Amino acid sequence: MSTMRLRGKTALVTGAAKRIGREISLALASRGADIAIHYRASSAEADQLAFELAGLGVKSWRIKADFDRASELS
């Protein structure tokens, strides 16, 4: 996967603010992908990740949603 070039692509990573989702986000960003950061309650961690992603030269968007609530799915 290290030879993949993802510049110009965007990845939606659910649960991106913490743990495995965070590491996946950083790995994809290190290969050039922009990241849509999904989080439910971890806004501070999502903000920190967005800051780190900017340092890698990629764009990011924070998306707050609880997927257990149908009203937040649209």
mmCIF file of the N, C-alpha and C atoms, coordinates in Angstrom:
data_MODEL
# 
_entry.id   MODEL 
# 
loop_
_atom_site.group_PDB 
_atom_site.id 
_atom_site.type_symbol 
_atom_site.label_atom_id 
_atom_site.label_alt_id 
_atom_site.label_comp_id 
_atom_site.label_asym_id 
_atom_site.label_entity_id 
_atom_site.label_seq_id 
_atom_site.pdbx_PDB_ins_code 
_atom_site.Cartn_x 
_atom_site.Cartn_y 
_atom_site.Cartn_z 
_atom_site.occupancy 
_atom_site.B_iso_or_equiv 
_atom_site.pdbx_formal_charge 
_atom_site.auth_seq_id 
_atom_site.auth_comp_id 
_atom_site.auth_asym_id 
_atom_site.auth_atom_id 
_atom_site.pdbx_PDB_model_num 
ATOM 1   N N  . MET A 1 1  ? 0.811   -1.195 0.000  1.00 0.00 ? 1  MET A N  1 
ATOM 2   C CA . MET A 1 1  ? 0.000   0.000  0.000  1.00 0.00 ? 1  MET A CA 1 
ATOM 3   C C  . MET A 1 1  ? 0.856   1.261  0.000  1.00 0.00 ? 1  MET A C  1 
ATOM 4   N N  . SER A 1 2  ? 2.103   1.155  0.388  1.00 0.00 ? 2  SER A N  1 
ATOM 5   C CA . SER A 1 2  ? 2.937   2.353  0.471  1.00 0.00 ? 2  SER A CA 1 
ATOM 6   C C  . SER A 1 2  ? 3.203   2.964  -0.896 1.00 0.00 ? 2  SER A C  1 
ATOM 7   N N  . THR A 1 3  ? 3.031   2.200  -1.971 1.00 0.00 ? 3  THR A N  1 
ATOM 8   C CA . THR A 1 3  ? 3.271   2.749  -3.295 1.00 0.00 ? 3  THR A CA 1 
ATOM 9   C C  . THR A 1 3  ? 2.023   3.383  -3.894 1.00 0.00 ? 3  THR A C  1 
ATOM 10  N N  . MET A 1 4  ? 0.871   3.256  -3.217 1.00 0.00 ? 4  MET A N  1 
ATOM 11  C CA . MET A 1 4  ? -0.365  3.858  -3.734 1.00 0.00 ? 4  MET A CA 1 
ATOM 12  C C  . MET A 1 4  ? -0.288  5.369  -3.665 1.00 0.00 ? 4  MET A C  1 
ATOM 13  N N  . ARG A 1 5  ? -0.828  6.006  -4.653 1.00 0.00 ? 5  ARG A N  1 
ATOM 14  C CA . ARG A 1 5  ? -0.919  7.457  -4.674 1.00 0.00 ? 5  ARG A CA 1 
ATOM 15  C C  . ARG A 1 5  ? -2.379  7.820  -4.559 1.00 0.00 ? 5  ARG A C  1 
ATOM 16  N N  . LEU A 1 6  ? -2.737  8.534  -3.521 1.00 0.00 ? 6  LEU A N  1 
ATOM 17  C CA . LEU A 1 6  ? -4.131  8.856  -3.271 1.00 0.00 ? 6  LEU A CA 1 
ATOM 18  C C  . LEU A 1 6  ? -4.436  10.339 -3.402 1.00 0.00 ? 6  LEU A C  1 
ATOM 19  N N  . ARG A 1 7  ? -3.492  11.113 -3.893 1.00 0.00 ? 7  ARG A N  1 
ATOM 20  C CA . ARG A 1 7  ? -3.720  12.543 -4.060 1.00 0.00 ? 7  ARG A CA 1 
ATOM 21  C C  . ARG A 1 7  ? -4.924  12.764 -4.962 1.00 0.00 ? 7  ARG A C  1 
ATOM 22  N N  . GLY A 1 8  ? -5.811  13.658 -4.538 1.00 0.00 ? 8  GLY A N  1 
ATOM 23  C CA . GLY A 1 8  ? -7.012  13.929 -5.302 1.00 0.00 ? 8  GLY A CA 1 
ATOM 24  C C  . GLY A 1 8  ? -8.192  13.051 -4.915 1.00 0.00 ? 8  GLY A C  1 
ATOM 25  N N  . LYS A 1 9  ? -7.963  12.094 -4.029 1.00 0.00 ? 9  LYS A N  1 
ATOM 26  C CA . LYS A 1 9  ? -9.025  11.214 -3.543 1.00 0.00 ? 9  LYS A CA 1 
ATOM 27  C C  . LYS A 1 9  ? -9.413  11.652 -2.134 1.00 0.00 ? 9  LYS A C  1 
ATOM 28  N N  . THR A 1 10 ? -10.644 11.345 -1.747 1.00 0.00 ? 10 THR A N  1 
ATOM 29  C CA . THR A 1 10 ? -11.115 11.648 -0.399 1.00 0.00 ? 10 THR A CA 1 
ATOM 30  C C  . THR A 1 10 ? -11.615 10.366 0.243  1.00 0.00 ? 10 THR A C  1 
ATOM 31  N N  . ALA A 1 11 ? -11.195 10.135 1.483  1.00 0.00 ? 11 ALA A N  1 
ATOM 32  C CA . ALA A 1 11 ? -11.635 8.967  2.244  1.00 0.00 ? 11 ALA A CA 1 
ATOM 33  C C  . ALA A 1 11 ? -12.518 9.418  3.397  1.00 0.00 ? 11 ALA A C  1 
ATOM 34  N N  . LEU A 1 12 ? -13.662 8.753  3.553  1.00 0.00 ? 12 LEU A N  1 
ATOM 35  C CA . LEU A 1 12 ? -14.504 8.945  4.729  1.00 0.00 ? 12 LEU A CA 1 
ATOM 36  C C  . LEU A 1 12 ? -14.104 7.872  5.722  1.00 0.00 ? 12 LEU A C  1 
ATOM 37  N N  . VAL A 1 13 ? -13.619 8.302  6.882  1.00 0.00 ? 13 VAL A N  1 
ATOM 38  C CA . VAL A 1 13 ? -13.208 7.356  7.918  1.00 0.00 ? 13 VAL A CA 1 
ATOM 39  C C  . VAL A 1 13 ? -14.164 7.518  9.089  1.00 0.00 ? 13 VAL A C  1 
ATOM 40  N N  . THR A 1 14 ? -14.959 6.481  9.334  1.00 0.00 ? 14 THR A N  1 
ATOM 41  C CA . THR A 1 14 ? -15.886 6.540  10.460 1.00 0.00 ? 14 THR A CA 1 
ATOM 42  C C  . THR A 1 14 ? -15.121 6.247  11.742 1.00 0.00 ? 14 THR A C  1 
ATOM 43  N N  . GLY A 1 15 ? -15.477 6.963  12.794 1.00 0.00 ? 15 GLY A N  1 
ATOM 44  C CA . GLY A 1 15 ? -14.756 6.813  14.051 1.00 0.00 ? 15 GLY A CA 1 
ATOM 45  C C  . GLY A 1 15 ? -13.320 7.277  13.931 1.00 0.00 ? 15 GLY A C  1 
ATOM 46  N N  . ALA A 1 16 ? -13.095 8.306  13.149 1.00 0.00 ? 16 ALA A N  1 
ATOM 47  C CA . ALA A 1 16 ? -11.733 8.731  12.811 1.00 0.00 ? 16 ALA A CA 1 
ATOM 48  C C  . ALA A 1 16 ? -10.994 9.448  13.930 1.00 0.00 ? 16 ALA A C  1 
ATOM 49  N N  . ALA A 1 17 ? -11.696 9.980  14.893 1.00 0.00 ? 17 ALA A N  1 
ATOM 50  C CA . ALA A 1 17 ? -11.060 10.846 15.884 1.00 0.00 ? 17 ALA A CA 1 
ATOM 51  C C  . ALA A 1 17 ? -10.146 10.103 16.860 1.00 0.00 ? 17 ALA A C  1 
ATOM 52  N N  . LYS A 1 18 ? -10.376 8.811  17.039 1.00 0.00 ? 18 LYS A N  1 
ATOM 53  C CA . LYS A 1 18 ? -9.628  8.072  18.059 1.00 0.00 ? 18 LYS A CA 1 
ATOM 54  C C  . LYS A 1 18 ? -9.205  6.691  17.565 1.00 0.00 ? 18 LYS A C  1 
ATOM 55  N N  . ARG A 1 19 ? -8.245  6.143  18.227 1.00 0.00 ? 19 ARG A N  1 
ATOM 56  C CA . ARG A 1 19 ? -7.772  4.768  18.075 1.00 0.00 ? 19 ARG A CA 1 
ATOM 57  C C  . ARG A 1 19 ? -7.514  4.367  16.624 1.00 0.00 ? 19 ARG A C  1 
ATOM 58  N N  . ILE A 1 20 ? -8.107  3.260  16.198 1.00 0.00 ? 20 ILE A N  1 
ATOM 59  C CA . ILE A 1 20 ? -7.821  2.709  14.869 1.00 0.00 ? 20 ILE A CA 1 
ATOM 60  C C  . ILE A 1 20 ? -8.234  3.671  13.757 1.00 0.00 ? 20 ILE A C  1 
ATOM 61  N N  . GLY A 1 21 ? -9.389  4.307  13.905 1.00 0.00 ? 21 GLY A N  1 
ATOM 62  C CA . GLY A 1 21 ? -9.830  5.261  12.886 1.00 0.00 ? 21 GLY A CA 1 
ATOM 63  C C  . GLY A 1 21 ? -8.837  6.391  12.698 1.00 0.00 ? 21 GLY A C  1 
ATOM 64  N N  . ARG A 1 22 ? -8.256  6.854  13.781 1.00 0.00 ? 22 ARG A N  1 
ATOM 65  C CA . ARG A 1 22 ? -7.241  7.907  13.728 1.00 0.00 ? 22 ARG A CA 1 
ATOM 66  C C  . ARG A 1 22 ? -6.022  7.433  12.944 1.00 0.00 ? 22 ARG A C  1 
ATOM 67  N N  . GLU A 1 23 ? -5.556  6.239  13.254 1.00 0.00 ? 23 GLU A N  1 
ATOM 68  C CA . GLU A 1 23 ? -4.370  5.697  12.578 1.00 0.00 ? 23 GLU A CA 1 
ATOM 69  C C  . GLU A 1 23 ? -4.630  5.463  11.098 1.00 0.00 ? 23 GLU A C  1 
ATOM 70  N N  . ILE A 1 24 ? -5.836  4.992  10.768 1.00 0.00 ? 24 ILE A N  1 
ATOM 71  C CA . ILE A 1 24 ? -6.200  4.821  9.357  1.00 0.00 ? 24 ILE A CA 1 
ATOM 72  C C  . ILE A 1 24 ? -6.189  6.175  8.650  1.00 0.00 ? 24 ILE A C  1 
ATOM 73  N N  . SER A 1 25 ? -6.755  7.183  9.298  1.00 0.00 ? 25 SER A N  1 
ATOM 74  C CA . SER A 1 25 ? -6.779  8.534  8.721  1.00 0.00 ? 25 SER A CA 1 
ATOM 75  C C  . SER A 1 25 ? -5.369  9.043  8.444  1.00 0.00 ? 25 SER A C  1 
ATOM 76  N N  . LEU A 1 26 ? -4.491  8.892  9.410  1.00 0.00 ? 26 LEU A N  1 
ATOM 77  C CA . LEU A 1 26 ? -3.112  9.359  9.239  1.00 0.00 ? 26 LEU A CA 1 
ATOM 78  C C  . LEU A 1 26 ? -2.388  8.587  8.144  1.00 0.00 ? 26 LEU A C  1 
ATOM 79  N N  . ALA A 1 27 ? -2.631  7.274  8.060  1.00 0.00 ? 27 ALA A N  1 
ATOM 80  C CA . ALA A 1 27 ? -1.982  6.463  7.020  1.00 0.00 ? 27 ALA A CA 1 
ATOM 81  C C  . ALA A 1 27 ? -2.458  6.875  5.636  1.00 0.00 ? 27 ALA A C  1 
ATOM 82  N N  . LEU A 1 28 ? -3.762  7.062  5.480  1.00 0.00 ? 28 LEU A N  1 
ATOM 83  C CA . LEU A 1 28 ? -4.293  7.488  4.184  1.00 0.00 ? 28 LEU A CA 1 
ATOM 84  C C  . LEU A 1 28 ? -3.786  8.885  3.815  1.00 0.00 ? 28 LEU A C  1 
ATOM 85  N N  . ALA A 1 29 ? -3.755  9.779  4.787  1.00 0.00 ? 29 ALA A N  1 
ATOM 86  C CA . ALA A 1 29 ? -3.283  11.141 4.540  1.00 0.00 ? 29 ALA A CA 1 
ATOM 87  C C  . ALA A 1 29 ? -1.803  11.148 4.158  1.00 0.00 ? 29 ALA A C  1 
ATOM 88  N N  . SER A 1 30 ? -1.018  10.265 4.746  1.00 0.00 ? 30 SER A N  1 
ATOM 89  C CA . SER A 1 30 ? 0.410   10.222 4.409  1.00 0.00 ? 30 SER A CA 1 
ATOM 90  C C  . SER A 1 30 ? 0.629   9.793  2.969  1.00 0.00 ? 30 SER A C  1 
ATOM 91  N N  . ARG A 1 31 ? -0.392  9.203  2.359  1.00 0.00 ? 31 ARG A N  1 
ATOM 92  C CA . ARG A 1 31 ? -0.340  8.813  0.957  1.00 0.00 ? 31 ARG A CA 1 
ATOM 93  C C  . ARG A 1 31 ? -1.059  9.826  0.063  1.00 0.00 ? 31 ARG A C  1 
ATOM 94  N N  . GLY A 1 32 ? -1.522  10.933 0.667  1.00 0.00 ? 32 GLY A N  1 
ATOM 95  C CA . GLY A 1 32 ? -2.072  12.028 -0.111 1.00 0.00 ? 32 GLY A CA 1 
ATOM 96  C C  . GLY A 1 32 ? -3.574  12.183 -0.096 1.00 0.00 ? 32 GLY A C  1 
ATOM 97  N N  . ALA A 1 33 ? -4.307  11.279 0.545  1.00 0.00 ? 33 ALA A N  1 
ATOM 98  C CA . ALA A 1 33 ? -5.771  11.365 0.541  1.00 0.00 ? 33 ALA A CA 1 
ATOM 99  C C  . ALA A 1 33 ? -6.261  12.465 1.470  1.00 0.00 ? 33 ALA A C  1 
ATOM 100 N N  . ASP A 1 34 ? -7.274  13.195 1.023  1.00 0.00 ? 34 ASP A N  1 
ATOM 101 C CA . ASP A 1 34 ? -7.999  14.101 1.901  1.00 0.00 ? 34 ASP A CA 1 
ATOM 102 C C  . ASP A 1 34 ? -8.915  13.237 2.763  1.00 0.00 ? 34 ASP A C  1 
ATOM 103 N N  . ILE A 1 35 ? -9.259  13.722 3.960  1.00 0.00 ? 35 ILE A N  1 
ATOM 104 C CA . ILE A 1 35 ? -9.976  12.891 4.919  1.00 0.00 ? 35 ILE A CA 1 
ATOM 105 C C  . ILE A 1 35 ? -11.240 13.576 5.428  1.00 0.00 ? 35 ILE A C  1 
ATOM 106 N N  . ALA A 1 36 ? -12.357 12.857 5.356  1.00 0.00 ? 36 ALA A N  1 
ATOM 107 C CA . ALA A 1 36 ? -13.590 13.267 6.019  1.00 0.00 ? 36 ALA A CA 1 
ATOM 108 C C  . ALA A 1 36 ? -13.584 12.566 7.379  1.00 0.00 ? 36 ALA A C  1 
ATOM 109 N N  . ILE A 1 37 ? -13.430 13.352 8.430  1.00 0.00 ? 37 ILE A N  1 
ATOM 110 C CA . ILE A 1 37 ? -13.287 12.834 9.797  1.00 0.00 ? 37 ILE A CA 1 
ATOM 111 C C  . ILE A 1 37 ? -14.674 12.693 10.423 1.00 0.00 ? 37 ILE A C  1 
ATOM 112 N N  . HIS A 1 38 ? -15.161 11.473 10.546 1.00 0.00 ? 38 HIS A N  1 
ATOM 113 C CA . HIS A 1 38 ? -16.426 11.265 11.246 1.00 0.00 ? 38 HIS A CA 1 
ATOM 114 C C  . HIS A 1 38 ? -16.141 11.053 12.731 1.00 0.00 ? 38 HIS A C  1 
ATOM 115 N N  . TYR A 1 39 ? -16.980 11.667 13.567 1.00 0.00 ? 39 TYR A N  1 
ATOM 116 C CA . TYR A 1 39 ? -16.912 11.433 15.008 1.00 0.00 ? 39 TYR A CA 1 
ATOM 117 C C  . TYR A 1 39 ? -18.308 11.586 15.586 1.00 0.00 ? 39 TYR A C  1 
ATOM 118 N N  . ARG A 1 40 ? -18.518 10.997 16.759 1.00 0.00 ? 40 ARG A N  1 
ATOM 119 C CA . ARG A 1 40 ? -19.822 11.123 17.422 1.00 0.00 ? 40 ARG A CA 1 
ATOM 120 C C  . ARG A 1 40 ? -19.746 12.120 18.556 1.00 0.00 ? 40 ARG A C  1 
ATOM 121 N N  . ALA A 1 41 ? -18.782 11.949 19.449 1.00 0.00 ? 41 ALA A N  1 
ATOM 122 C CA . ALA A 1 41 ? -18.698 12.817 20.624 1.00 0.00 ? 41 ALA A CA 1 
ATOM 123 C C  . ALA A 1 41 ? -17.302 13.378 20.868 1.00 0.00 ? 41 ALA A C  1 
ATOM 124 N N  . SER A 1 42 ? -16.337 12.945 20.117 1.00 0.00 ? 42 SER A N  1 
ATOM 125 C CA . SER A 1 42 ? -14.934 13.304 20.373 1.00 0.00 ? 42 SER A CA 1 
ATOM 126 C C  . SER A 1 42 ? -14.504 14.516 19.557 1.00 0.00 ? 42 SER A C  1 
ATOM 127 N N  . SER A 1 43 ? -15.136 15.654 19.798 1.00 0.00 ? 43 SER A N  1 
ATOM 128 C CA . SER A 1 43 ? -14.849 16.834 18.982 1.00 0.00 ? 43 SER A CA 1 
ATOM 129 C C  . SER A 1 43 ? -13.423 17.351 19.186 1.00 0.00 ? 43 SER A C  1 
ATOM 130 N N  . ALA A 1 44 ? -12.920 17.315 20.399 1.00 0.00 ? 44 ALA A N  1 
ATOM 131 C CA . ALA A 1 44 ? -11.550 17.795 20.643 1.00 0.00 ? 44 ALA A CA 1 
ATOM 132 C C  . ALA A 1 44 ? -10.538 16.927 19.902 1.00 0.00 ? 44 ALA A C  1 
ATOM 133 N N  . GLU A 1 45 ? -10.747 15.628 19.918 1.00 0.00 ? 45 GLU A N  1 
ATOM 134 C CA . GLU A 1 45 ? -9.845  14.716 19.215 1.00 0.00 ? 45 GLU A CA 1 
ATOM 135 C C  . GLU A 1 45 ? -9.960  14.901 17.700 1.00 0.00 ? 45 GLU A C  1 
ATOM 136 N N  . ALA A 1 46 ? -11.171 15.144 17.210 1.00 0.00 ? 46 ALA A N  1 
ATOM 137 C CA . ALA A 1 46 ? -11.364 15.400 15.779 1.00 0.00 ? 46 ALA A CA 1 
ATOM 138 C C  . ALA A 1 46 ? -10.657 16.689 15.367 1.00 0.00 ? 46 ALA A C  1 
ATOM 139 N N  . ASP A 1 47 ? -10.735 17.706 16.207 1.00 0.00 ? 47 ASP A N  1 
ATOM 140 C CA . ASP A 1 47 ? -10.036 18.968 15.931 1.00 0.00 ? 47 ASP A CA 1 
ATOM 141 C C  . ASP A 1 47 ? -8.528  18.746 15.875 1.00 0.00 ? 47 ASP A C  1 
ATOM 142 N N  . GLN A 1 48 ? -8.003  17.971 16.817 1.00 0.00 ? 48 GLN A N  1 
ATOM 143 C CA . GLN A 1 48 ? -6.565  17.691 16.859 1.00 0.00 ? 48 GLN A CA 1 
ATOM 144 C C  . GLN A 1 48 ? -6.129  16.921 15.612 1.00 0.00 ? 48 GLN A C  1 
ATOM 145 N N  . LEU A 1 49 ? -6.922  15.931 15.213 1.00 0.00 ? 49 LEU A N  1 
ATOM 146 C CA . LEU A 1 49 ? -6.598  15.164 14.022 1.00 0.00 ? 49 LEU A CA 1 
ATOM 147 C C  . LEU A 1 49 ? -6.610  16.072 12.791 1.00 0.00 ? 49 LEU A C  1 
ATOM 148 N N  . ALA A 1 50 ? -7.594  16.940 12.677 1.00 0.00 ? 50 ALA A N  1 
ATOM 149 C CA . ALA A 1 50 ? -7.653  17.871 11.546 1.00 0.00 ? 50 ALA A CA 1 
ATOM 150 C C  . ALA A 1 50 ? -6.395  18.740 11.489 1.00 0.00 ? 50 ALA A C  1 
ATOM 151 N N  . PHE A 1 51 ? -5.927  19.175 12.639 1.00 0.00 ? 51 PHE A N  1 
ATOM 152 C CA . PHE A 1 51 ? -4.698  19.972 12.715 1.00 0.00 ? 51 PHE A CA 1 
ATOM 153 C C  . PHE A 1 51 ? -3.507  19.160 12.199 1.00 0.00 ? 51 PHE A C  1 
ATOM 154 N N  . GLU A 1 52 ? -3.414  17.903 12.631 1.00 0.00 ? 52 GLU A N  1 
ATOM 155 C CA . GLU A 1 52 ? -2.309  17.050 12.196 1.00 0.00 ? 52 GLU A CA 1 
ATOM 156 C C  . GLU A 1 52 ? -2.390  16.750 10.702 1.00 0.00 ? 52 GLU A C  1 
ATOM 157 N N  . LEU A 1 53 ? -3.595  16.545 10.201 1.00 0.00 ? 53 LEU A N  1 
ATOM 158 C CA . LEU A 1 53 ? -3.759  16.276 8.773  1.00 0.00 ? 53 LEU A CA 1 
ATOM 159 C C  . LEU A 1 53 ? -3.343  17.480 7.939  1.00 0.00 ? 53 LEU A C  1 
ATOM 160 N N  . ALA A 1 54 ? -3.657  18.682 8.412  1.00 0.00 ? 54 ALA A N  1 
ATOM 161 C CA . ALA A 1 54 ? -3.235  19.895 7.715  1.00 0.00 ? 54 ALA A CA 1 
ATOM 162 C C  . ALA A 1 54 ? -1.707  19.943 7.629  1.00 0.00 ? 54 ALA A C  1 
ATOM 163 N N  . GLY A 1 55 ? -1.046  19.486 8.683  1.00 0.00 ? 55 GLY A N  1 
ATOM 164 C CA . GLY A 1 55 ? 0.411   19.435 8.685  1.00 0.00 ? 55 GLY A CA 1 
ATOM 165 C C  . GLY A 1 55 ? 0.974   18.463 7.659  1.00 0.00 ? 55 GLY A C  1 
ATOM 166 N N  . LEU A 1 56 ? 0.157   17.497 7.267  1.00 0.00 ? 56 LEU A N  1 
ATOM 167 C CA . LEU A 1 56 ? 0.568   16.547 6.225  1.00 0.00 ? 56 LEU A CA 1 
ATOM 168 C C  . LEU A 1 56 ? 0.227   17.067 4.823  1.00 0.00 ? 56 LEU A C  1 
ATOM 169 N N  . GLY A 1 57 ? -0.409  18.233 4.769  1.00 0.00 ? 57 GLY A N  1 
ATOM 170 C CA . GLY A 1 57 ? -0.704  18.857 3.490  1.00 0.00 ? 57 GLY A CA 1 
ATOM 171 C C  . GLY A 1 57 ? -1.974  18.377 2.810  1.00 0.00 ? 57 GLY A C  1 
ATOM 172 N N  . VAL A 1 58 ? -2.876  17.779 3.593  1.00 0.00 ? 58 VAL A N  1 
ATOM 173 C CA . VAL A 1 58 ? -4.148  17.333 3.014  1.00 0.00 ? 58 VAL A CA 1 
ATOM 174 C C  . VAL A 1 58 ? -5.300  18.121 3.626  1.00 0.00 ? 58 VAL A C  1 
ATOM 175 N N  . LYS A 1 59 ? -6.435  18.095 2.927  1.00 0.00 ? 59 LYS A N  1 
ATOM 176 C CA . LYS A 1 59 ? -7.645  18.746 3.434  1.00 0.00 ? 59 LYS A CA 1 
ATOM 177 C C  . LYS A 1 59 ? -8.402  17.765 4.323  1.00 0.00 ? 59 LYS A C  1 
ATOM 178 N N  . SER A 1 60 ? -9.191  18.316 5.242  1.00 0.00 ? 60 SER A N  1 
ATOM 179 C CA . SER A 1 60 ? -10.055 17.453 6.045  1.00 0.00 ? 60 SER A CA 1 
ATOM 180 C C  . SER A 1 60 ? -11.339 18.196 6.382  1.00 0.00 ? 60 SER A C  1 
ATOM 181 N N  . TRP A 1 61 ? -12.353 17.421 6.654  1.00 0.00 ? 61 TRP A N  1 
ATOM 182 C CA . TRP A 1 61 ? -13.653 17.934 7.070  1.00 0.00 ? 61 TRP A CA 1 
ATOM 183 C C  . TRP A 1 61 ? -14.088 17.125 8.268  1.00 0.00 ? 61 TRP A C  1 
ATOM 184 N N  . ARG A 1 62 ? -14.652 17.794 9.269  1.00 0.00 ? 62 ARG A N  1 
ATOM 185 C CA . ARG A 1 62 ? -15.163 17.096 10.456 1.00 0.00 ? 62 ARG A CA 1 
ATOM 186 C C  . ARG A 1 62 ? -16.664 16.904 10.288 1.00 0.00 ? 62 ARG A C  1 
ATOM 187 N N  . ILE A 1 63 ? -17.111 15.681 10.520 1.00 0.00 ? 63 ILE A N  1 
ATOM 188 C CA . ILE A 1 63 ? -18.525 15.340 10.382 1.00 0.00 ? 63 ILE A CA 1 
ATOM 189 C C  . ILE A 1 63 ? -18.990 14.707 11.681 1.00 0.00 ? 63 ILE A C  1 
ATOM 190 N N  . LYS A 1 64 ? -19.821 15.447 12.416 1.00 0.00 ? 64 LYS A N  1 
ATOM 191 C CA . LYS A 1 64 ? -20.363 14.943 13.678 1.00 0.00 ? 64 LYS A CA 1 
ATOM 192 C C  . LYS A 1 64 ? -21.681 14.244 13.389 1.00 0.00 ? 64 LYS A C  1 
ATOM 193 N N  . ALA A 1 65 ? -21.780 12.956 13.751 1.00 0.00 ? 65 ALA A N  1 
ATOM 194 C CA . ALA A 1 65 ? -23.014 12.214 13.530 1.00 0.00 ? 65 ALA A CA 1 
ATOM 195 C C  . ALA A 1 65 ? -23.042 10.976 14.420 1.00 0.00 ? 65 ALA A C  1 
ATOM 196 N N  . ASP A 1 66 ? -24.224 10.677 14.927 1.00 0.00 ? 66 ASP A N  1 
ATOM 197 C CA . ASP A 1 66 ? -24.485 9.450  15.678 1.00 0.00 ? 66 ASP A CA 1 
ATOM 198 C C  . ASP A 1 66 ? -25.256 8.536  14.729 1.00 0.00 ? 66 ASP A C  1 
ATOM 199 N N  . PHE A 1 67 ? -24.630 7.520  14.203 1.00 0.00 ? 67 PHE A N  1 
ATOM 200 C CA . PHE A 1 67 ? -25.261 6.666  13.200 1.00 0.00 ? 67 PHE A CA 1 
ATOM 201 C C  . PHE A 1 67 ? -26.368 5.793  13.775 1.00 0.00 ? 67 PHE A C  1 
ATOM 202 N N  . ASP A 1 68 ? -26.537 5.786  15.083 1.00 0.00 ? 68 ASP A N  1 
ATOM 203 C CA . ASP A 1 68 ? -27.674 5.093  15.691 1.00 0.00 ? 68 ASP A CA 1 
ATOM 204 C C  . ASP A 1 68 ? -28.962 5.898  15.559 1.00 0.00 ? 68 ASP A C  1 
ATOM 205 N N  . ARG A 1 69 ? -28.852 7.160  15.180 1.00 0.00 ? 69 ARG A N  1 
ATOM 206 C CA . ARG A 1 69 ? -30.019 8.036  15.026 1.00 0.00 ? 69 ARG A CA 1 
ATOM 207 C C  . ARG A 1 69 ? -30.296 8.273  13.545 1.00 0.00 ? 69 ARG A C  1 
ATOM 208 N N  . ALA A 1 70 ? -31.437 7.790  13.093 1.00 0.00 ? 70 ALA A N  1 
ATOM 209 C CA . ALA A 1 70 ? -31.781 7.916  11.673 1.00 0.00 ? 70 ALA A CA 1 
ATOM 210 C C  . ALA A 1 70 ? -31.792 9.362  11.210 1.00 0.00 ? 70 ALA A C  1 
ATOM 211 N N  . SER A 1 71 ? -32.147 10.278 12.087 1.00 0.00 ? 71 SER A N  1 
ATOM 212 C CA . SER A 1 71 ? -32.207 11.694 11.706 1.00 0.00 ? 71 SER A CA 1 
ATOM 213 C C  . SER A 1 71 ? -30.842 12.283 11.389 1.00 0.00 ? 71 SER A C  1 
ATOM 214 N N  . GLU A 1 72 ? -29.771 11.633 11.804 1.00 0.00 ? 72 GLU A N  1 
ATOM 215 C CA . GLU A 1 72 ? -28.415 12.141 11.545 1.00 0.00 ? 72 GLU A CA 1 
ATOM 216 C C  . GLU A 1 72 ? -27.755 11.486 10.342 1.00 0.00 ? 72 GLU A C  1 
ATOM 217 N N  . LEU A 1 73 ? -28.475 10.644 9.652  1.00 0.00 ? 73 LEU A N  1 
ATOM 218 C CA . LEU A 1 73 ? -27.912 9.932  8.510  1.00 0.00 ? 73 LEU A CA 1 
ATOM 219 C C  . LEU A 1 73 ? -28.024 10.679 7.196  1.00 0.00 ? 73 LEU A C  1 
ATOM 220 N N  . SER A 1 74 ? -28.814 11.727 7.146  1.00 0.00 ? 74 SER A N  1 
ATOM 221 C CA . SER A 1 74 ? -28.984 12.426 5.872  1.00 0.00 ? 74 SER A CA 1 
ATOM 222 C C  . SER A 1 74 ? -28.156 13.686 5.804  1.00 0.00 ? 74 SER A C  1 
# 
